[in-house]
């Protein structure tokens, strides 16, 4: 079984025409069911003037309005467990998880047994492509408290057959002791920035990351591995192979790299429809090779809390040229969140672009950073970027490092920035590392009052 090329060969290599027919049939069934049992979508579609007969196949999907996470969260403010989007009785729901939100209030989602099967099926397809196998031992360092990354992703590893230790987040020193006591190969599942944080902590307590037997890393939650230098830093530091996984927990979307590293393969065939839209005009963008847009997902089989044309606000570039692995679905690179993109004097900036520029300056800086925006756009000033400086750099050299960073940002990204240096290890964390803070919205950057920052 471990030698097979695909987790689900029939669907992962299915031709477009056959897949279109299968997904069109499932979409029509899903829309019909939702009209009968789902108050949220029935009211939404009736207000938009959409009738049940308007949706016959995938080509009609664009007739339906988009769904925003804020709409769903608002529907739960009355105190209802899952809001008006709940489509089955509570006795059929097996698990309830939360997803993070910009408001700080998690969105609650319910899943039936069939929903859990669909989620773990997509996860197993992705993890298999990434190199995970039934004889692997995986330590899961995602949060098991409410959020989906711990419990739901564990089900994907379990469906594939891997042995998993549900460690969660926190107590990094104890985790290193656990790793050090295990004399066999280990797979790490975490955010990319936590792999950096974990390695730095290991070195602080006198442990060598390469002696901890971490041979494979499966990383999610951040776009860091899409930056080649960041991937190389993780692989070199640990002596591991690192593979990237993209997930959108609300819809169960999980996409992963194959061994050829030609982008993230979409693995929702038969379960999830992916659209590409222009986030400004909201028009559908054809998934042609090189196309750029925002991912929008529609669940075909979810029962408890279906999502139709759900906006992820994740900007991606799509690739459709055949991959050597033989999978027929599209691939993509993540560019960042469309709502994290900001414009400085006419220049479009993604935090991932800043990360790429900083990683080119290693080892003087670690590559960890965050950006602070102080006023409502348009941004006609130089934004602040806090950057971790290497411990080996003497304070007398900091002014020179700041100058080098400013030049790199200006030459590679086309805008000017104010740079502050902060202590190594003070940005990357065990949680998703936040890259953008908007103080005008009440965000509080971690080094706001840190006298150690140097401009």
C-alpha positions as CSV (number, residue, x, y, z in Angstrom):
1,X,0.0,0.0,0.0
2,X,2.8,2.4,0.8
3,X,4.2,2.0,-2.8
4,X,1.0,3.3,-4.5
5,X,1.4,6.6,-6.3
6,X,-1.9,8.2,-5.3
7,X,-4.3,8.1,-2.3
8,X,-7.4,8.2,-4.6
9,X,-6.1,7.6,-8.2
10,X,-9.6,7.6,-9.8
11,X,-10.4,11.1,-8.7
12,X,-6.9,12.6,-8.6
13,X,-6.3,11.6,-12.3
14,X,-9.9,12.1,-13.6
15,X,-10.4,13.9,-16.9
16,X,-12.1,17.3,-16.8
17,X,-15.2,16.3,-18.7
18,X,-15.9,13.4,-16.4
19,X,-15.2,15.4,-13.3
20,X,-17.5,18.2,-14.6
21,X,-20.4,15.8,-14.9
22,X,-19.9,14.3,-11.5
23,X,-19.5,17.6,-9.7
24,X,-22.5,19.2,-11.6
25,X,-24.7,16.4,-10.4
26,X,-23.6,16.8,-6.8
27,X,-23.9,20.5,-6.9
28,X,-27.5,20.3,-8.2
29,X,-28.4,17.9,-5.4
30,X,-26.7,20.1,-2.8
31,X,-28.5,23.2,-3.9
32,X,-31.8,21.4,-3.9
33,X,-31.3,20.2,-0.3
34,X,-30.1,23.6,0.9
35,X,-33.3,25.2,-0.5
36,X,-35.3,22.9,1.7
37,X,-33.4,22.9,5.0
38,X,-31.1,25.9,5.2
39,X,-32.7,29.2,6.3
40,X,-29.4,31.2,5.8
41,X,-29.0,30.3,2.1
42,X,-32.6,30.2,1.2
43,X,-33.2,33.7,2.4
44,X,-29.9,34.9,0.8
45,X,-30.7,33.4,-2.6
46,X,-34.2,34.6,-2.6
47,X,-33.1,38.1,-1.9
48,X,-30.6,37.8,-4.8
49,X,-33.5,36.6,-7.1
50,X,-32.1,33.1,-7.6
51,X,-34.5,30.2,-8.2
52,X,-33.8,26.5,-7.7
53,X,-34.1,25.8,-11.4
54,X,-31.4,28.4,-12.2
55,X,-28.6,26.0,-11.1
56,X,-28.2,23.0,-13.4
57,X,-24.5,22.5,-13.5
58,X,-21.1,24.1,-12.6
59,X,-21.4,26.7,-15.3
60,X,-24.4,28.2,-13.3
61,X,-22.4,28.6,-10.1
62,X,-21.6,32.2,-10.8
63,X,-25.3,33.1,-10.5
64,X,-25.2,32.5,-6.8
65,X,-23.9,35.3,-4.4
66,X,-20.7,35.0,-2.5
67,X,-20.5,34.0,1.2
68,X,-18.4,35.9,3.6
69,X,-17.2,34.6,7.0
70,X,-18.5,37.8,8.7
71,X,-22.1,36.9,7.5
72,X,-21.9,33.5,9.2
73,X,-20.3,34.9,12.4
74,X,-23.1,37.6,12.5
75,X,-25.7,34.8,12.3
76,X,-24.3,33.3,15.5
77,X,-24.4,36.5,17.5
78,X,-27.9,35.7,18.7
79,X,-26.4,32.8,20.7
80,X,-27.4,30.1,18.3
81,X,-24.8,27.4,18.4
82,X,-24.3,27.3,14.6
83,X,-26.6,30.0,13.4
84,X,-29.0,29.9,10.5
85,X,-26.5,27.9,8.4
86,X,-27.1,24.7,10.5
87,X,-28.7,22.2,8.0
88,X,-29.1,19.1,10.1
89,X,-30.4,18.3,13.6
90,X,-27.9,18.4,16.4
91,X,-28.1,14.7,17.0
92,X,-26.4,14.2,13.6
93,X,-23.5,16.5,14.3
94,X,-20.4,14.7,15.7
95,X,-18.0,17.5,16.1
96,X,-18.0,21.3,16.5
97,X,-14.8,23.3,15.8
98,X,-14.0,27.0,15.6
99,X,-12.1,28.9,12.9
100,X,-10.2,32.1,13.6
101,X,-11.6,35.4,12.6
102,X,-10.4,39.0,12.3
103,X,-12.9,40.1,14.9
104,X,-11.5,37.7,17.5
105,X,-14.7,35.8,17.7
106,X,-14.3,32.3,16.3
107,X,-16.8,31.0,13.8
108,X,-18.4,27.8,15.0
109,X,-18.8,25.0,12.5
110,X,-20.5,21.6,12.9
111,X,-19.6,18.4,11.1
112,X,-21.5,15.2,10.6
113,X,-19.8,11.8,10.2
114,X,-20.0,12.3,6.4
115,X,-18.5,15.8,6.7
116,X,-15.6,14.4,8.8
117,X,-15.0,11.7,6.2
118,X,-14.9,14.3,3.4
119,X,-12.5,16.5,5.3
120,X,-10.1,13.6,6.2
121,X,-10.4,12.3,2.6
122,X,-9.1,15.6,1.2
123,X,-6.4,15.7,3.8
124,X,-5.3,12.1,3.1
125,X,-5.0,12.9,-0.6
126,X,-2.8,15.9,0.2
127,X,-0.6,14.2,2.8
128,X,0.0,11.2,0.6
129,X,1.2,13.4,-2.2
130,X,3.4,15.2,0.4
131,X,5.1,11.9,1.3
132,X,3.3,10.9,4.5
133,X,2.8,7.1,4.8
134,X,1.1,4.7,7.2
135,X,4.5,3.8,8.8
136,X,5.2,7.4,9.7
137,X,5.2,8.8,13.3
138,X,3.8,12.3,13.4
139,X,3.9,14.9,16.2
140,X,1.0,17.4,15.6
141,X,1.9,20.9,17.0
142,X,-1.3,22.6,16.0
143,X,-3.8,23.9,18.5
144,X,-6.3,21.3,19.9
145,X,-8.3,23.9,21.8
146,X,-11.4,24.8,19.7
147,X,-9.6,25.4,16.4
148,X,-9.7,23.0,13.5
149,X,-6.0,22.5,12.9
150,X,-5.5,20.1,15.8
151,X,-8.5,17.8,15.8
152,X,-9.6,17.8,12.2
153,X,-6.1,17.5,10.7
154,X,-5.4,14.7,13.1
155,X,-8.3,12.8,11.4
156,X,-6.5,13.2,8.1
157,X,-3.4,11.6,9.4
158,X,-5.4,8.8,11.0
159,X,-7.4,8.1,7.8
160,X,-4.1,7.8,5.9
161,X,-2.9,5.4,8.7
162,X,0.0,7.3,10.2
163,X,0.6,7.2,14.0
164,X,0.1,10.6,15.5
165,X,1.0,12.2,18.8
166,X,-1.5,15.0,19.5
167,X,0.9,17.4,21.3
168,X,-0.7,20.7,20.5
169,X,0.9,24.1,21.3
170,X,2.8,25.3,24.3
171,X,5.7,24.0,26.5
172,X,8.3,23.9,23.8
173,X,11.1,22.7,26.1
174,X,9.1,19.6,27.1
175,X,8.4,18.9,23.5
176,X,12.1,19.0,22.7
177,X,12.7,16.6,25.6
178,X,10.0,14.2,24.2
179,X,11.7,14.4,20.8
180,X,15.1,13.8,22.3
181,X,13.9,10.6,24.1
182,X,12.5,9.0,20.9
183,X,15.2,7.1,19.0
184,X,13.4,6.7,15.7
185,X,12.4,9.0,12.7
186,X,9.8,11.7,13.5
187,X,7.6,13.8,11.3
188,X,6.7,17.3,12.5
189,X,3.3,18.9,11.6
190,X,3.3,22.6,12.5
191,X,3.5,26.1,11.1
192,X,6.7,26.9,9.3
193,X,7.5,29.7,11.8
194,X,7.2,27.2,14.7
195,X,9.8,25.0,13.1
196,X,12.2,28.0,13.2
197,X,11.1,28.8,16.8
198,X,11.6,25.2,17.9
199,X,15.1,25.0,16.4
200,X,16.1,28.2,18.1
201,X,14.8,26.9,21.4
202,X,16.7,23.7,20.9
203,X,19.9,25.5,20.4
204,X,19.3,27.7,23.4
205,X,19.1,24.6,25.7
206,X,22.1,22.9,24.1
207,X,20.3,20.5,21.7
208,X,21.2,20.1,18.0
209,X,18.1,20.1,15.8
210,X,19.7,17.7,13.4
211,X,20.2,15.1,16.2
212,X,16.4,15.0,17.0
213,X,15.6,12.6,14.1
214,X,13.0,14.9,12.4
215,X,13.2,13.5,8.9
216,X,9.9,14.9,7.4
217,X,8.1,18.2,8.0
218,X,4.5,18.8,6.9
219,X,3.8,22.5,7.3
220,X,0.5,24.5,7.1
221,X,-1.1,27.7,8.4
222,X,1.3,30.1,6.8
223,X,2.7,30.8,3.3
224,X,6.3,30.6,4.4
225,X,7.2,27.5,2.4
226,X,6.2,29.3,-0.8
227,X,9.4,31.4,-0.2
228,X,12.3,29.2,-1.4
229,X,14.8,30.6,1.1
230,X,12.5,30.0,4.0
231,X,12.0,26.4,3.0
232,X,15.7,25.9,2.6
233,X,16.4,27.4,6.0
234,X,14.0,24.9,7.6
235,X,15.3,22.0,5.7
236,X,19.0,22.9,6.4
237,X,18.4,23.6,10.1
238,X,16.7,20.3,10.7
239,X,18.1,18.1,8.0
240,X,14.5,17.3,7.0
241,X,12.4,17.3,3.8
242,X,9.7,20.0,4.1
243,X,6.4,19.9,2.3
244,X,3.7,22.5,2.2
245,X,0.0,22.1,2.8
246,X,-2.7,24.7,2.2
247,X,-5.9,24.5,4.2
248,X,-9.2,26.3,4.4
249,X,-10.8,24.7,7.5
250,X,-14.2,26.2,6.9
251,X,-14.7,24.1,3.7
252,X,-12.2,21.3,4.4
253,X,-10.0,22.3,1.5
254,X,-6.5,20.8,1.7
255,X,-3.9,21.1,-1.0
256,X,-0.4,19.7,-0.9
257,X,2.8,19.5,-2.9
258,X,3.9,16.3,-4.6
259,X,7.5,15.2,-4.8
260,X,8.2,17.4,-7.8
261,X,7.4,20.6,-5.9
262,X,5.6,22.2,-8.8
263,X,3.0,23.9,-6.6
264,X,0.2,23.0,-4.4
265,X,-2.1,20.4,-6.0
266,X,-5.8,20.9,-5.4
267,X,-7.3,17.8,-3.8
268,X,-11.0,18.6,-3.6
269,X,-12.2,16.6,-6.7
270,X,-15.7,15.4,-6.2
271,X,-16.1,17.1,-2.8
272,X,-15.3,20.8,-3.4
273,X,-15.5,23.2,-6.3
274,X,-12.8,25.8,-6.6
275,X,-13.3,29.1,-8.4
276,X,-10.9,31.9,-9.1
277,X,-12.2,35.5,-8.9
278,X,-10.9,39.0,-9.3
279,X,-11.2,40.3,-5.7
280,X,-11.8,43.9,-6.9
281,X,-14.4,43.2,-9.6
282,X,-15.7,39.9,-8.2
283,X,-15.7,38.5,-11.7
284,X,-14.8,34.9,-12.3
285,X,-11.2,34.4,-13.6
286,X,-10.5,31.4,-15.8
287,X,-8.1,28.9,-14.3
288,X,-5.5,29.2,-17.1
289,X,-1.8,28.7,-16.6
290,X,-0.4,31.7,-14.7
291,X,-3.8,33.2,-13.8
292,X,-3.9,35.2,-10.5
293,X,-7.0,35.6,-8.3
294,X,-8.7,34.8,-5.1
295,X,-9.8,31.3,-4.2
296,X,-13.6,30.7,-3.7
297,X,-14.9,27.3,-2.6
298,X,-18.2,25.5,-2.7
299,X,-18.8,22.4,-0.7
300,X,-20.6,19.6,-2.6
301,X,-21.1,17.0,0.1
302,X,-21.1,18.9,3.5
303,X,-24.3,18.3,5.4
304,X,-24.1,20.2,8.7
305,X,-22.9,23.7,7.6
306,X,-22.5,23.8,3.8
307,X,-20.7,26.7,2.3
308,X,-21.6,28.0,-1.2
309,X,-19.1,30.3,-3.0
310,X,-17.2,31.0,0.2
311,X,-14.6,33.7,-0.2
312,X,-11.2,32.7,1.3
313,X,-9.5,36.1,0.6
314,X,-6.4,34.0,-0.3
315,X,-4.7,35.2,-3.4
316,X,-3.0,32.6,-5.5
317,X,-1.4,32.0,-8.9
318,X,-2.7,29.0,-10.8
319,X,-0.7,26.5,-12.9
320,X,-2.4,24.1,-15.3
321,X,0.5,22.6,-17.3
322,X,0.6,18.8,-16.6
323,X,2.6,17.8,-13.6
324,X,5.1,14.9,-13.9
325,X,3.2,13.1,-11.1
326,X,0.2,12.5,-13.4
327,X,-2.4,14.3,-11.3
328,X,-4.8,16.2,-13.5
329,X,-6.1,18.9,-11.2
330,X,-4.8,22.5,-11.1
331,X,-1.9,23.6,-8.9
332,X,-1.2,26.9,-7.3
333,X,1.2,29.1,-5.3
334,X,-0.2,31.2,-2.5
335,X,0.6,34.9,-2.8
336,X,-1.0,36.0,0.5
337,X,-4.3,37.1,1.7
338,X,-6.1,39.6,-0.5
339,X,-7.1,41.5,2.6
340,X,-3.5,41.5,3.8
341,X,-2.3,43.2,0.6
342,X,-1.7,46.9,1.1
343,X,-0.8,49.7,-1.3
344,X,2.1,52.1,-0.6
345,X,2.1,55.0,-3.0
346,X,0.6,52.9,-5.8
347,X,2.8,49.8,-5.1
348,X,0.9,46.6,-4.3
349,X,2.6,44.8,-1.3
350,X,2.1,41.3,0.1
351,X,3.8,40.4,3.4
352,X,5.3,37.3,1.5
353,X,7.2,39.7,-0.7
354,X,8.7,41.4,2.3
355,X,9.6,38.0,3.7
356,X,11.4,37.0,0.4
357,X,13.4,40.3,0.5
358,X,14.5,39.7,4.1
359,X,15.5,36.1,3.6
360,X,17.9,37.3,0.9
361,X,19.8,39.1,3.7
362,X,20.5,36.1,5.9
363,X,22.4,35.5,8.2
364,X,22.4,39.1,9.3
365,X,18.6,38.8,9.9
366,X,16.5,35.7,10.6
367,X,13.8,36.4,8.1
368,X,11.1,36.9,10.8
369,X,9.2,40.2,10.7
370,X,5.9,42.0,10.9
371,X,4.6,45.2,9.3
372,X,2.7,48.0,11.1
373,X,0.2,50.3,9.4
374,X,-0.7,53.3,11.5
375,X,-3.4,55.0,9.4
376,X,-6.3,54.1,7.2
377,X,-5.3,53.7,3.5
378,X,-4.3,55.2,1.1
379,X,-0.8,54.7,2.6
380,X,1.3,57.7,1.5
381,X,4.0,57.2,4.2
382,X,6.8,54.7,4.9
383,X,5.3,51.8,6.9
384,X,7.2,50.4,9.9
385,X,8.7,46.9,9.5
386,X,10.1,45.2,12.6
387,X,12.8,42.7,11.7
388,X,14.6,40.0,13.9
389,X,18.3,40.6,13.9
390,X,20.8,37.7,14.4
391,X,22.3,37.5,17.8
392,X,25.8,37.3,16.3
393,X,25.5,40.9,14.9
394,X,27.0,43.4,17.3
395,X,24.9,46.4,18.2
396,X,27.4,48.7,16.5
397,X,26.5,47.1,13.2
398,X,22.8,47.6,13.5
399,X,22.7,50.9,11.7
400,X,24.4,49.3,8.7
401,X,21.9,46.4,8.7
402,X,19.0,48.8,8.8
403,X,20.4,50.6,5.8
404,X,20.9,47.3,3.9
405,X,17.3,46.2,4.7
406,X,15.9,49.6,3.5
407,X,17.8,49.3,0.2
408,X,16.6,45.7,-0.3
409,X,12.9,46.7,0.3
410,X,13.2,49.6,-2.0
411,X,14.9,47.8,-4.8
412,X,13.0,44.5,-4.7
413,X,9.5,45.8,-3.8
414,X,9.5,49.4,-4.9
415,X,8.6,51.2,-1.7
416,X,10.4,52.8,1.3
417,X,10.0,51.5,4.8
418,X,11.0,52.4,8.4
419,X,13.0,49.5,9.8
420,X,13.3,48.5,13.5
421,X,15.4,45.7,14.7
422,X,14.2,43.4,17.4
423,X,15.8,40.5,19.3
424,X,16.0,37.1,17.6
425,X,13.3,34.7,18.7
426,X,10.8,37.5,19.6
427,X,8.6,37.2,16.6
428,X,8.3,33.6,15.4
429,X,6.0,31.6,17.8
430,X,4.2,28.3,18.3
431,X,1.1,29.8,16.8
432,X,0.5,31.3,13.4
433,X,3.0,34.1,13.1
434,X,1.1,37.3,12.3
435,X,2.8,39.5,9.6
436,X,0.5,42.6,9.5
437,X,-0.8,44.8,12.3
438,X,-3.2,47.7,11.6
439,X,-3.0,49.9,14.7
440,X,-5.9,52.1,13.3
441,X,-8.1,49.0,13.8
442,X,-6.9,48.6,17.4
443,X,-4.1,46.0,16.7
444,X,-1.3,46.1,19.2
445,X,2.1,45.1,17.8
446,X,4.2,42.9,20.1
447,X,7.1,45.4,20.3
448,X,5.1,48.5,20.5
449,X,6.8,49.7,23.7
450,X,10.0,47.7,23.4
451,X,13.0,49.9,24.1
452,X,15.3,47.3,22.5
453,X,13.9,48.2,19.1
454,X,16.4,50.2,17.1
455,X,15.4,52.4,14.2
